[in-house]
Amino acid sequence: MNLLLAEVAQATQRLAAAGVPSPRFDAEELAAHIHHVKRSQLHTVKDADFDARYWEAVSRREAREPLQHITGRAFFRYLELEVGPGVFVPRPETETVVEWAIEAVREMDVAEPLVVDLCSGSGAIALALAQELPRSIVHAFELDEGALNYTRRNIAASPDSDRITLHAGDATLAFAGDSSWDGRFDLVISNPPYIPLTEWEYVAPEARDHDPQLSLFSGEDGLDTIRGIERVAARLLRPGGAVVIEHADTQGGQVPWIFNEEGGWTDTADHRDLNGRPRFTTARRARS
């Protein structure tokens, strides 16, 4: 075992003791980042090339600073995104939401699908849709100025940027006052804030202390933004168009009721993520 791997083993123990959920992975990822190699290449780093800044990075992660803030990058489906303080770090469970959306749009067999990502954050969802639906036209809404700095940079770095339009504004007011967009969209998708204000103390430190508050909390029951997005989706979707919205694993019995038949919705369903937890609700705009 070379010096770096021995240090990674020690770092793993420290991170585990600090309550980090994936201590081995994070210790290796930090080592790879500091030494500019892939995780699979850590054994190739010569002892003389060990960089003591590794322990500074480990200390930051030990204090529960998000791994992605330390490395400055997050991976989402086939994307590598720039992230950091001021923007919500995309989570793996959201990839399941995007996968459903992509399949739903493909089944529509529309030549140039028109989609909108509400509460875009880093741009992960919008960029994934543009990449995996090559003829799609994507609009993205983000309100927080700190997050917008990352959204803009990630979109600018994408080869699909010419098909993505970023709007600085409130997702619950998307295209308000411009009726030319009403009834045109094939898909509305969102990973909105959904944590109840009363749950603040139970949120993981990585999110509670580092993600923007605007991206986390939404009213006493956590559903304020989702209710607003339901109204936006009802206005923007064409008949047969779909909405998919992520929610907390404790809200699987609540969110589907927001997309009810009285509101013009059909085929409303809740779905589980790869861990078997309720994760997102889908519905379609009823056909007249």
Backbone as CSV, one residue per row, in Angstrom:
resi,resn,N_x,N_y,N_z,CA_x,CA_y,CA_z,C_x,C_y,C_z
1,MET,0.850,-1.200,0.000,0.000,0.000,0.000,0.882,1.246,0.000
2,ASN,0.581,2.167,-0.947,1.364,3.404,-0.981,0.872,4.381,0.098
3,LEU,1.591,5.487,0.235,1.275,6.454,1.289,-0.131,7.001,1.141
4,LEU,-0.535,7.337,-0.085,-1.853,7.943,-0.284,-2.964,6.989,0.145
5,LEU,-2.875,5.731,-0.208,-3.914,4.781,0.177,-3.974,4.599,1.694
6,ALA,-2.811,4.661,2.339,-2.789,4.581,3.804,-3.484,5.795,4.408
7,GLU,-3.266,6.963,3.828,-3.919,8.176,4.314,-5.428,8.137,4.057
8,VAL,-5.801,7.573,2.919,-7.225,7.431,2.607,-7.905,6.542,3.639
9,ALA,-7.236,5.486,4.063,-7.799,4.596,5.084,-8.024,5.346,6.395
10,GLN,-7.065,6.181,6.784,-7.224,6.979,8.002,-8.349,7.995,7.849
11,ALA,-8.398,8.623,6.669,-9.440,9.620,6.416,-10.826,8.976,6.472
12,THR,-10.936,7.759,5.956,-12.212,7.041,5.992,-12.697,6.872,7.427
13,GLN,-11.799,6.520,8.321,-12.157,6.357,9.727,-12.613,7.673,10.338
14,ARG,-11.926,8.751,10.001,-12.299,10.070,10.537,-13.673,10.496,10.042
15,LEU,-13.932,10.296,8.753,-15.210,10.705,8.183,-16.351,9.852,8.729
16,ALA,-16.089,8.574,8.918,-17.114,7.695,9.491,-17.464,8.139,10.905
17,ALA,-16.451,8.494,11.677,-16.688,8.943,13.055,-17.468,10.255,13.091
18,ALA,-17.341,11.050,12.019,-18.056,12.331,11.951,-19.481,12.173,11.446
19,GLY,-19.871,10.939,11.087,-21.226,10.695,10.623,-21.446,10.911,9.144
20,VAL,-20.363,11.028,8.374,-20.493,11.197,6.925,-21.091,9.908,6.344
21,PRO,-22.138,10.014,5.526,-22.853,8.817,5.066,-22.018,7.844,4.228
22,SER,-21.101,8.343,3.416,-20.303,7.475,2.529,-18.823,7.780,2.724
23,PRO,-18.261,7.413,3.875,-16.912,7.843,4.231,-15.813,7.358,3.284
24,ARG,-15.874,6.108,2.856,-14.825,5.582,1.975,-14.845,6.282,0.623
25,PHE,-16.033,6.380,0.052,-16.158,7.045,-1.249,-15.649,8.475,-1.157
26,ASP,-16.081,9.204,-0.136,-15.696,10.609,-0.015,-14.200,10.763,0.201
27,ALA,-13.602,9.895,1.007,-12.155,9.958,1.233,-11.398,9.727,-0.061
28,GLU,-11.860,8.786,-0.855,-11.203,8.500,-2.132,-11.430,9.628,-3.132
29,GLU,-12.648,10.158,-3.168,-12.966,11.235,-4.118,-12.132,12.481,-3.812
30,LEU,-11.972,12.791,-2.544,-11.143,13.938,-2.163,-9.685,13.700,-2.544
31,ALA,-9.208,12.487,-2.335,-7.824,12.167,-2.703,-7.620,12.300,-4.206
32,ALA,-8.587,11.814,-4.964,-8.490,11.908,-6.418,-8.515,13.357,-6.873
33,HIS,-9.367,14.153,-6.240,-9.473,15.578,-6.606,-8.172,16.323,-6.310
34,ILE,-7.625,16.124,-5.138,-6.412,16.843,-4.745,-5.211,16.431,-5.599
35,HIS,-5.165,15.160,-5.971,-3.996,14.647,-6.697,-4.219,14.560,-8.205
36,HIS,-5.371,15.045,-8.668,-5.660,15.143,-10.109,-5.568,13.795,-10.816
37,VAL,-6.168,12.779,-10.195,-6.253,11.464,-10.819,-7.668,10.934,-10.621
38,LYS,-7.975,9.820,-11.260,-9.249,9.149,-11.029,-9.151,8.318,-9.755
39,ARG,-10.296,7.996,-9.184,-10.278,7.183,-7.966,-9.582,5.850,-8.208
40,SER,-9.752,5.294,-9.395,-9.134,4.003,-9.712,-7.618,4.099,-9.874
41,GLN,-7.091,5.326,-9.880,-5.653,5.525,-10.094,-4.921,5.968,-8.830
42,LEU,-5.581,5.933,-7.685,-4.949,6.408,-6.450,-3.677,5.633,-6.130
43,HIS,-3.658,4.351,-6.488,-2.488,3.526,-6.182,-1.270,3.910,-7.012
44,THR,-1.489,4.723,-8.054,-0.371,5.117,-8.919,0.342,6.372,-8.421
45,VAL,-0.217,7.052,-7.438,0.391,8.287,-6.927,1.618,7.933,-6.086
46,LYS,2.746,8.465,-6.468,3.993,8.173,-5.753,3.980,8.821,-4.377
47,ASP,4.654,8.186,-3.438,4.701,8.722,-2.079,5.239,10.146,-2.061
48,ALA,6.212,10.412,-2.922,6.826,11.746,-2.963,5.855,12.801,-3.475
49,ASP,4.776,12.345,-4.149,3.815,13.287,-4.720,2.604,13.507,-3.816
50,PHE,2.618,12.909,-2.628,1.480,13.105,-1.723,1.341,14.584,-1.380
51,ASP,0.119,15.092,-1.500,-0.174,16.508,-1.268,-0.872,16.652,0.085
52,ALA,-0.215,17.340,1.006,-0.747,17.484,2.365,-2.053,18.267,2.405
53,ARG,-2.401,18.944,1.323,-3.681,19.653,1.276,-4.861,18.679,1.344
54,TYR,-4.558,17.409,1.146,-5.597,16.393,1.272,-6.246,16.455,2.643
55,TRP,-5.459,16.657,3.683,-6.011,16.669,5.029,-6.837,17.917,5.307
56,GLU,-6.532,18.991,4.611,-7.390,20.181,4.714,-8.766,19.878,4.133
57,ALA,-8.778,19.184,2.991,-10.043,18.814,2.370,-10.815,17.835,3.252
58,VAL,-10.123,16.882,3.845,-10.767,15.914,4.728,-11.388,16.625,5.938
59,SER,-10.684,17.597,6.476,-11.198,18.342,7.626,-12.477,19.088,7.272
60,ARG,-12.522,19.651,6.082,-13.735,20.342,5.641,-14.905,19.363,5.511
61,ARG,-14.634,18.184,4.960,-15.706,17.190,4.839,-16.105,16.651,6.210
62,GLU,-15.140,16.529,7.104,-15.405,16.076,8.461,-16.348,17.038,9.174
63,ALA,-16.258,18.321,8.825,-17.144,19.343,9.392,-18.485,19.382,8.664
64,ARG,-18.713,18.413,7.769,-19.950,18.203,7.021,-20.185,19.237,5.931
65,GLU,-19.100,19.853,5.460,-19.213,20.639,4.237,-19.441,19.662,3.099
66,PRO,-20.359,19.941,2.176,-20.646,18.986,1.100,-19.397,18.633,0.290
67,LEU,-19.280,17.377,-0.040,-18.169,16.921,-0.872,-18.080,17.741,-2.153
68,GLN,-19.232,18.011,-2.754,-19.250,18.716,-4.044,-18.797,20.166,-3.920
69,HIS,-18.971,20.768,-2.758,-18.468,22.123,-2.563,-16.941,22.126,-2.494
70,ILE,-16.387,21.070,-1.969,-14.928,20.977,-1.842,-14.289,20.703,-3.199
71,THR,-14.909,19.817,-3.965,-14.350,19.479,-5.284,-14.803,20.456,-6.371
72,GLY,-15.923,21.162,-6.109,-16.430,22.123,-7.087,-17.198,21.493,-8.230
73,ARG,-17.538,20.220,-8.087,-18.245,19.547,-9.177,-19.238,18.542,-8.624
74,ALA,-20.282,18.285,-9.435,-21.272,17.273,-9.106,-21.582,16.496,-10.372
75,PHE,-21.811,15.222,-10.222,-22.141,14.375,-11.363,-23.632,14.063,-11.327
76,PHE,-24.275,14.180,-12.504,-25.714,13.949,-12.603,-25.991,13.291,-13.946
77,ARG,-26.440,12.037,-13.897,-26.623,11.239,-15.111,-25.332,11.280,-15.942
78,TYR,-25.335,11.872,-17.124,-24.126,11.883,-17.948,-23.403,13.231,-17.901
79,LEU,-23.733,14.039,-16.904,-23.210,15.402,-16.828,-22.203,15.566,-15.699
80,GLU,-21.269,16.478,-15.901,-20.428,16.975,-14.813,-20.721,18.460,-14.687
81,LEU,-21.194,18.875,-13.509,-21.673,20.232,-13.298,-20.790,20.980,-12.320
82,GLU,-20.698,22.271,-12.522,-20.004,23.133,-11.561,-20.987,23.502,-10.453
83,VAL,-20.586,23.277,-9.214,-21.418,23.623,-8.067,-20.542,24.220,-6.976
84,GLY,-21.192,24.775,-5.964,-20.457,25.366,-4.852,-21.418,26.100,-3.944
85,PRO,-20.903,26.865,-3.001,-21.767,27.621,-2.091,-22.734,28.508,-2.867
86,GLY,-24.012,28.430,-2.510,-25.005,29.265,-3.173,-25.924,28.521,-4.112
87,VAL,-25.644,27.226,-4.361,-26.512,26.472,-5.260,-26.791,25.095,-4.652
88,PHE,-28.004,24.610,-4.883,-28.394,23.286,-4.411,-27.601,22.222,-5.153
89,VAL,-27.034,21.287,-4.421,-26.270,20.205,-5.036,-27.239,19.118,-5.499
90,PRO,-27.249,18.770,-6.787,-28.182,17.746,-7.270,-27.918,16.393,-6.613
91,ARG,-28.998,15.682,-6.296,-28.916,14.393,-5.626,-29.190,13.247,-6.596
92,PRO,-28.636,12.074,-6.300,-28.842,10.911,-7.187,-30.304,10.537,-7.371
93,GLU,-31.128,10.717,-6.328,-32.530,10.307,-6.441,-33.283,11.099,-7.512
94,THR,-32.808,12.301,-7.806,-33.468,13.104,-8.836,-33.244,12.520,-10.225
95,GLU,-32.224,11.699,-10.393,-31.979,11.064,-11.684,-33.148,10.169,-12.077
96,THR,-33.798,9.549,-11.093,-34.967,8.712,-11.359,-36.119,9.555,-11.895
97,VAL,-36.263,10.754,-11.354,-37.304,11.687,-11.812,-37.079,12.045,-13.276
98,VAL,-35.837,12.358,-13.605,-35.494,12.735,-14.975,-35.692,11.559,-15.928
99,GLU,-35.341,10.378,-15.488,-35.508,9.198,-16.343,-36.970,8.997,-16.717
100,TRP,-37.877,9.150,-15.732,-39.301,9.031,-16.044,-39.701,10.088,-17.076
101,ALA,-39.243,11.305,-16.883,-39.609,12.407,-17.774,-39.133,12.147,-19.202
102,ILE,-37.917,11.670,-19.342,-37.359,11.408,-20.676,-38.176,10.342,-21.391
103,GLU,-38.517,9.263,-20.689,-39.304,8.201,-21.305,-40.699,8.695,-21.672
104,ALA,-41.275,9.524,-20.817,-42.612,10.049,-21.093,-42.613,10.906,-22.356
105,VAL,-41.596,11.743,-22.518,-41.516,12.603,-23.700,-41.264,11.769,-24.948
106,ARG,-40.400,10.776,-24.845,-40.140,9.914,-26.004,-41.408,9.216,-26.474
107,GLU,-42.226,8.789,-25.528,-43.474,8.113,-25.876,-44.472,9.050,-26.546
108,MET,-44.321,10.359,-26.314,-45.213,11.320,-26.959,-44.967,11.412,-28.457
109,ASP,-43.749,11.078,-28.873,-43.382,11.108,-30.295,-43.619,12.497,-30.894
110,VAL,-43.132,13.510,-30.183,-43.224,14.899,-30.649,-41.903,15.270,-31.324
111,ALA,-41.971,15.945,-32.465,-40.759,16.247,-33.232,-39.784,17.106,-32.441
112,GLU,-40.270,18.185,-31.850,-39.419,19.080,-31.065,-40.111,19.350,-29.726
113,PRO,-39.917,18.481,-28.754,-40.607,18.628,-27.464,-40.278,19.953,-26.794
114,LEU,-41.298,20.567,-26.226,-41.137,21.823,-25.502,-41.288,21.516,-24.015
115,VAL,-40.212,21.767,-23.242,-40.226,21.410,-21.818,-39.766,22.594,-20.982
116,VAL,-40.180,22.601,-19.724,-39.752,23.656,-18.805,-39.361,23.033,-17.471
117,ASP,-38.203,23.444,-16.983,-37.678,23.001,-15.691,-37.846,24.142,-14.707
118,LEU,-38.639,23.914,-13.672,-38.922,24.951,-12.687,-38.088,24.719,-11.424
119,CYS,-37.500,25.785,-10.883,-36.554,25.696,-9.758,-35.301,24.968,-10.225
120,SER,-34.637,25.532,-11.206,-33.587,24.822,-11.947,-32.291,24.620,-11.172
121,GLY,-31.957,25.531,-10.246,-30.733,25.371,-9.466,-29.492,25.336,-10.333
122,SER,-28.723,24.274,-10.244,-27.489,24.137,-11.027,-27.758,23.955,-12.510
123,GLY,-29.013,23.689,-12.860,-29.355,23.406,-14.256,-29.302,21.930,-14.584
124,ALA,-29.137,21.074,-13.578,-28.950,19.642,-13.800,-30.081,19.034,-14.629
125,ILE,-31.321,19.310,-14.237,-32.455,18.707,-14.931,-32.562,19.241,-16.354
126,ALA,-32.501,20.553,-16.510,-32.617,21.162,-17.835,-31.538,20.645,-18.776
127,LEU,-30.318,20.551,-18.279,-29.201,20.098,-19.106,-29.327,18.624,-19.462
128,ALA,-29.777,17.809,-18.514,-29.957,16.387,-18.798,-31.036,16.178,-19.855
129,LEU,-32.123,16.932,-19.762,-33.193,16.814,-20.750,-32.713,17.243,-22.131
130,ALA,-31.994,18.347,-22.194,-31.486,18.816,-23.481,-30.516,17.813,-24.094
131,GLN,-29.700,17.193,-23.250,-28.719,16.231,-23.734,-29.369,14.943,-24.230
132,GLU,-30.354,14.447,-23.483,-30.917,13.140,-23.787,-32.166,13.186,-24.662
133,LEU,-32.682,14.389,-24.877,-33.762,14.598,-25.843,-33.230,15.590,-26.888
134,PRO,-32.469,15.106,-27.851,-31.658,15.970,-28.722,-32.408,17.022,-29.516
135,ARG,-33.713,16.880,-29.729,-34.459,17.877,-30.491,-35.364,18.725,-29.590
136,SER,-35.189,18.590,-28.297,-36.049,19.324,-27.363,-35.661,20.797,-27.262
137,ILE,-36.639,21.608,-26.918,-36.440,23.020,-26.603,-36.736,23.168,-25.113
138,VAL,-35.740,23.615,-24.353,-35.840,23.597,-22.893,-35.809,25.014,-22.333
139,HIS,-36.739,25.302,-21.443,-36.741,26.546,-20.682,-36.487,26.204,-19.216
140,ALA,-35.741,27.056,-18.540,-35.408,26.820,-17.137,-35.649,28.094,-16.339
141,PHE,-36.275,27.948,-15.168,-36.548,29.086,-14.285,-35.800,28.909,-12.967
142,GLU,-35.114,29.962,-12.553,-34.445,29.977,-11.252,-34.549,31.378,-10.675
143,LEU,-34.863,31.466,-9.395,-35.087,32.757,-8.745,-33.861,33.269,-8.013
144,ASP,-33.144,32.379,-7.333,-32.038,32.783,-6.465,-30.827,33.235,-7.274
145,GLU,-30.346,34.443,-6.996,-29.237,35.004,-7.776,-27.954,34.208,-7.587
146,GLY,-27.724,33.718,-6.370,-26.537,32.907,-6.137,-26.550,31.644,-6.964
147,ALA,-27.699,30.996,-7.021,-27.825,29.784,-7.834,-27.700,30.101,-9.314
148,LEU,-28.255,31.234,-9.725,-28.218,31.606,-11.143,-26.795,31.720,-11.681
149,ASN,-25.848,32.100,-10.831,-24.461,32.171,-11.278,-23.977,30.817,-11.789
150,TYR,-24.400,29.751,-11.102,-24.007,28.398,-11.523,-24.844,27.922,-12.702
151,THR,-26.128,28.241,-12.692,-26.983,27.834,-13.809,-26.440,28.391,-15.112
152,ARG,-26.101,29.666,-15.089,-25.588,30.313,-16.301,-24.300,29.655,-16.774
153,ARG,-23.379,29.396,-15.840,-22.091,28.824,-16.234,-22.256,27.402,-16.760
154,ASN,-23.108,26.619,-16.122,-23.293,25.245,-16.576,-23.966,25.182,-17.941
155,ILE,-24.919,26.063,-18.168,-25.563,26.094,-19.479,-24.576,26.573,-20.541
156,ALA,-23.798,27.596,-20.212,-22.825,28.128,-21.178,-21.796,27.079,-21.572
157,ALA,-21.477,26.167,-20.653,-20.461,25.142,-20.923,-21.031,23.945,-21.678
158,SER,-22.343,23.914,-21.872,-22.985,22.763,-22.499,-23.021,22.885,-24.018
159,PRO,-22.777,21.794,-24.728,-22.916,21.823,-26.188,-24.364,21.990,-26.632
160,ASP,-25.293,21.854,-25.692,-26.714,21.991,-26.008,-27.278,23.352,-25.598
161,SER,-26.403,24.298,-25.297,-26.842,25.591,-24.757,-27.763,26.359,-25.703
162,ASP,-27.646,26.111,-27.003,-28.481,26.848,-27.955,-29.947,26.432,-27.885
163,ARG,-30.234,25.320,-27.194,-31.624,24.874,-27.058,-32.168,25.078,-25.650
164,ILE,-31.412,25.810,-24.831,-31.832,26.060,-23.452,-31.954,27.560,-23.225
165,THR,-33.104,27.995,-22.725,-33.311,29.401,-22.391,-33.488,29.511,-20.881
166,LEU,-32.652,30.318,-20.252,-32.713,30.502,-18.806,-33.492,31.768,-18.474
167,HIS,-34.422,31.643,-17.538,-35.220,32.773,-17.085,-34.938,33.018,-15.603
168,ALA,-34.608,34.232,-15.256,-34.413,34.597,-13.851,-35.761,35.028,-13.295
169,GLY,-36.374,34.154,-12.497,-37.686,34.497,-11.977,-38.297,33.396,-11.141
170,ASP,-39.435,33.699,-10.563,-40.163,32.807,-9.679,-40.823,31.689,-10.482
171,ALA,-40.518,30.439,-10.128,-41.089,29.299,-10.844,-42.604,29.268,-10.761
172,THR,-43.170,29.758,-9.672,-44.622,29.724,-9.509,-45.324,30.825,-10.315
173,LEU,-44.527,31.639,-11.008,-45.074,32.685,-11.881,-44.534,32.561,-13.299
174,ALA,-44.073,31.370,-13.653,-43.423,31.171,-14.955,-44.327,31.601,-16.107
175,PHE,-43.796,32.481,-16.953,-44.486,33.005,-18.131,-45.797,33.706,-17.778
176,ALA,-45.922,34.153,-16.536,-47.127,34.890,-16.142,-47.225,36.172,-16.959
177,GLY,-48.403,36.479,-17.420,-48.593,37.692,-18.204,-48.287,37.525,-19.676
178,ASP,-47.845,36.338,-20.096,-47.566,36.086,-21.509,-48.356,34.855,-21.932
179,SER,-49.562,35.048,-22.342,-50.467,33.936,-22.654,-50.051,33.155,-23.892
180,SER,-49.058,33.655,-24.629,-48.635,32.947,-25.839,-48.007,31.591,-25.515
181,TRP,-47.597,31.404,-24.260,-47.004,30.124,-23.857,-48.047,29.151,-23.301
182,ASP,-49.234,29.622,-23.028,-50.250,28.776,-22.404,-50.636,27.611,-23.317
183,GLY,-50.703,26.418,-22.726,-51.162,25.241,-23.460,-50.202,24.734,-24.513
184,ARG,-48.915,25.089,-24.431,-47.964,24.684,-25.475,-46.958,23.623,-25.020
185,PHE,-46.719,23.506,-23.743,-45.629,22.654,-23.281,-46.024,21.178,-23.231
186,ASP,-45.055,20.340,-23.557,-45.235,18.895,-23.487,-44.898,18.361,-22.097
187,LEU,-43.989,19.051,-21.417,-43.540,18.570,-20.104,-43.217,19.732,-19.187
188,VAL,-43.688,19.632,-17.955,-43.269,20.511,-16.868,-42.609,19.617,-15.824
189,ILE,-41.402,19.973,-15.417,-40.657,19.154,-14.461,-40.056,20.052,-13.393
190,SER,-39.973,19.531,-12.165,-39.421,20.355,-11.089,-38.920,19.501,-9.932
191,ASN,-37.798,19.910,-9.390,-37.351,19.458,-8.075,-37.391,20.697,-7.187
192,PRO,-38.561,20.986,-6.622,-38.765,22.246,-5.895,-38.350,22.122,-4.436
193,PRO,-38.319,23.234,-3.710,-38.193,23.125,-2.249,-39.438,22.439,-1.697
194,TYR,-39.234,21.501,-0.755,-40.409,20.789,-0.229,-40.276,20.399,1.246
195,ILE,-39.288,20.949,1.937,-39.127,20.605,3.345,-39.979,21.539,4.201
196,PRO,-40.791,20.998,5.109,-41.569,21.861,6.016,-40.639,22.665,6.921
197,LEU,-41.018,23.882,7.201,-40.204,24.730,8.076,-40.017,24.100,9.449
198,THR,-40.981,23.296,9.873,-40.911,22.661,11.192,-39.875,21.537,11.254
199,GLU,-39.346,21.131,10.078,-38.399,20.004,10.034,-36.950,20.478,9.974
200,TRP,-36.691,21.750,10.174,-35.360,22.324,9.990,-34.286,21.541,10.735
201,GLU,-34.533,21.214,11.984,-33.493,20.596,12.811,-33.177,19.165,12.400
202,TYR,-34.037,18.555,11.592,-33.814,17.169,11.199,-33.115,17.042,9.848
203,VAL,-32.861,18.162,9.190,-32.222,18.146,7.876,-30.732,17.871,8.033
204,ALA,-30.159,17.069,7.136,-28.730,16.752,7.180,-27.903,18.038,7.136
205,PRO,-26.802,18.091,7.902,-25.987,19.323,7.951,-25.518,19.786,6.578
206,GLU,-25.217,18.852,5.681,-24.747,19.234,4.346,-25.764,20.108,3.627
207,ALA,-27.046,19.795,3.804,-28.103,20.582,3.178,-28.464,21.798,4.020
208,ARG,-28.754,21.562,5.287,-29.243,22.636,6.160,-28.270,23.801,6.262
209,ASP,-26.975,23.502,6.343,-25.979,24.542,6.586,-25.312,25.067,5.325
210,HIS,-25.580,24.431,4.164,-24.834,24.818,2.968,-25.708,25.057,1.733
211,ASP,-26.798,24.295,1.558,-27.676,24.567,0.429,-28.472,25.841,0.694
212,PRO,-28.823,26.585,-0.356,-29.632,27.803,-0.151,-30.963,27.466,0.514
213,GLN,-31.354,28.251,1.491,-32.614,28.019,2.189,-33.792,28.043,1.221
214,LEU,-33.685,28.873,0.190,-34.760,28.993,-0.792,-34.989,27.689,-1.542
215,SER,-33.960,26.855,-1.625,-34.075,25.593,-2.357,-34.562,24.451,-1.475
216,LEU,-34.717,24.698,-0.175,-35.050,23.628,0.757,-36.467,23.725,1.322
217,PHE,-36.811,24.894,1.861,-38.022,25.020,2.671,-39.160,25.714,1.918
218,SER,-40.390,25.236,2.179,-41.534,25.799,1.472,-42.800,25.729,2.322
219,GLY,-42.873,26.603,3.287,-44.079,26.718,4.096,-44.160,25.706,5.219
220,GLU,-45.231,25.792,5.986,-45.380,24.962,7.181,-45.439,23.472,6.858
221,ASP,-46.065,23.116,5.727,-46.164,21.698,5.380,-45.232,21.310,4.241
222,GLY,-44.448,22.259,3.746,-43.483,21.979,2.682,-44.069,21.954,1.285
223,LEU,-45.356,22.228,1.150,-46.023,22.045,-0.141,-46.397,23.343,-0.846
224,ASP,-46.014,24.476,-0.293,-46.419,25.757,-0.897,-45.957,25.883,-2.347
225,THR,-44.688,25.596,-2.604,-44.166,25.732,-3.967,-44.794,24.707,-4.896
226,ILE,-45.009,23.502,-4.412,-45.631,22.470,-5.247,-47.041,22.895,-5.650
227,ARG,-47.772,23.512,-4.739,-49.115,24.008,-5.087,-49.014,25.080,-6.182
228,GLY,-48.018,25.947,-6.056,-47.834,26.979,-7.073,-47.449,26.388,-8.419
229,ILE,-46.627,25.359,-8.410,-46.210,24.725,-9.659,-47.381,23.986,-10.309
230,GLU,-48.271,23.431,-9.502,-49.465,22.788,-10.070,-50.257,23.795,-10.883
231,ARG,-50.395,25.003,-10.370,-51.150,26.036,-11.090,-50.435,26.432,-12.378
232,VAL,-49.109,26.532,-12.325,-48.333,26.871,-13.519,-48.455,25.767,-14.564
233,ALA,-48.291,24.513,-14.113,-48.373,23.385,-15.039,-49.741,23.299,-15.702
234,ALA,-50.806,23.592,-14.933,-52.160,23.556,-15.484,-52.324,24.580,-16.604
235,ARG,-51.624,25.685,-16.472,-51.712,26.747,-17.484,-50.836,26.462,-18.699
236,LEU,-49.639,25.911,-18.482,-48.664,25.783,-19.564,-48.801,24.514,-20.396
237,LEU,-49.281,23.431,-19.806,-49.296,22.153,-20.520,-50.407,22.079,-21.562
238,ARG,-50.089,21.457,-22.660,-51.113,21.136,-23.661,-51.919,19.936,-23.160
239,PRO,-53.106,19.680,-23.718,-53.836,18.470,-23.362,-52.972,17.227,-23.630
240,GLY,-52.852,16.354,-22.637,-51.999,15.175,-22.771,-50.570,15.408,-22.328
241,GLY,-50.200,16.669,-22.070,-48.862,16.968,-21.577,-48.686,16.470,-20.153
242,ALA,-47.422,16.269,-19.751,-47.145,15.638,-18.459,-46.406,16.579,-17.517
243,VAL,-46.669,16.363,-16.224,-45.926,17.052,-15.185,-45.286,15.994,-14.303
244,VAL,-44.059,16.245,-13.868,-43.377,15.361,-12.920,-42.703,16.241,-11.889
245,ILE,-42.963,15.930,-10.615,-42.472,16.807,-9.555,-41.955,15.967,-8.393
246,GLU,-40.741,16.267,-7.970,-40.136,15.540,-6.864,-40.699,16.034,-5.540
247,HIS,-40.706,15.129,-4.544,-41.168,15.516,-3.211,-40.421,14.696,-2.168
248,ALA,-40.621,15.004,-0.909,-39.989,14.261,0.176,-40.603,12.865,0.268
249,ASP,-39.844,11.934,0.820,-40.354,10.567,0.898,-41.516,10.426,1.874
250,THR,-41.775,11.470,2.637,-42.923,11.445,3.547,-44.164,12.093,2.935
251,GLN,-44.068,12.581,1.696,-45.169,13.330,1.083,-45.872,12.563,-0.037
252,GLY,-45.545,11.280,-0.167,-46.143,10.497,-1.244,-47.653,10.363,-1.142
253,GLY,-48.198,10.536,0.053,-49.644,10.467,0.208,-50.326,11.809,0.094
254,GLN,-49.540,12.889,-0.027,-50.115,14.234,-0.063,-50.072,14.874,-1.445
255,VAL,-48.926,14.781,-2.110,-48.745,15.501,-3.378,-49.722,15.047,-4.457
256,PRO,-49.988,13.743,-4.629,-50.940,13.355,-5.676,-52.314,14.018,-5.538
257,TRP,-52.722,14.331,-4.307,-54.021,14.980,-4.114,-54.040,16.398,-4.663
258,ILE,-52.880,17.001,-4.813,-52.810,18.357,-5.381,-53.137,18.323,-6.875
259,PHE,-52.778,17.200,-7.526,-53.033,17.049,-8.964,-54.285,16.178,-9.140
260,ASN,-55.445,16.759,-8.843,-56.679,15.986,-8.819,-57.522,16.207,-10.074
261,GLU,-58.528,15.377,-10.238,-59.372,15.445,-11.425,-60.104,16.777,-11.529
262,GLU,-60.512,17.321,-10.378,-61.217,18.601,-10.393,-60.351,19.711,-10.977
263,GLY,-59.042,19.552,-10.867,-58.126,20.542,-11.421,-57.752,20.269,-12.860
264,GLY,-58.365,19.268,-13.456,-58.095,18.972,-14.867,-56.958,17.991,-15.079
265,TRP,-56.661,17.175,-14.065,-55.552,16.217,-14.163,-56.088,14.797,-14.302
266,THR,-55.284,13.969,-14.958,-55.611,12.559,-15.116,-54.342,11.734,-14.979
267,ASP,-54.497,10.447,-14.778,-53.353,9.518,-14.662,-52.382,9.933,-13.557
268,THR,-52.882,10.546,-12.515,-52.006,10.950,-11.409,-51.485,9.711,-10.685
269,ALA,-50.177,9.706,-10.439,-49.558,8.547,-9.783,-48.349,8.995,-8.990
270,ASP,-48.030,8.216,-7.970,-46.813,8.469,-7.220,-45.825,7.347,-7.492
271,HIS,-44.535,7.684,-7.457,-43.493,6.742,-7.837,-42.411,6.664,-6.761
272,ARG,-41.764,5.517,-6.708,-40.692,5.301,-5.738,-39.334,5.425,-6.397
273,ASP,-38.327,5.793,-5.595,-36.967,5.890,-6.113,-36.291,4.522,-6.024
274,LEU,-34.999,4.479,-6.318,-34.278,3.212,-6.344,-34.166,2.574,-4.965
275,ASN,-34.388,3.359,-3.922,-34.365,2.829,-2.559,-35.754,2.422,-2.067
276,GLY,-36.732,2.490,-2.972,-38.087,2.089,-2.610,-38.872,3.122,-1.845
277,ARG,-38.382,4.364,-1.819,-39.084,5.420,-1.077,-39.945,6.262,-2.020
278,PRO,-41.126,6.687,-1.576,-41.936,7.596,-2.406,-41.102,8.827,-2.754
279,ARG,-41.013,9.159,-4.048,-40.071,10.214,-4.450,-40.669,11.259,-5.382
280,PHE,-41.592,10.883,-6.283,-42.106,11.908,-7.199,-43.505,11.548,-7.690
281,THR,-44.244,12.608,-8.018,-45.610,12.482,-8.509,-45.665,12.891,-9.978
282,THR,-46.468,12.160,-10.747,-46.669,12.498,-12.155,-48.160,12.611,-12.433
283,ALA,-48.482,13.405,-13.434,-49.877,13.548,-13.871,-49.888,14.046,-15.296
284,ARG,-51.019,13.909,-15.937,-51.182,14.406,-17.314,-52.351,15.372,-17.365
285,ARG,-52.222,16.339,-18.264,-53.298,17.299,-18.457,-54.419,16.598,-19.224
286,ALA,-55.616,16.677,-18.665,-56.732,15.966,-19.274,-57.009,16.483,-20.685
287,ARG,-57.358,15.562,-21.554,-57.748,15.937,-22.911,-59.212,16.330,-22.918
288,SER,-59.526,17.333,-23.678,-60.926,17.808,-23.723,-61.774,16.891,-24.593
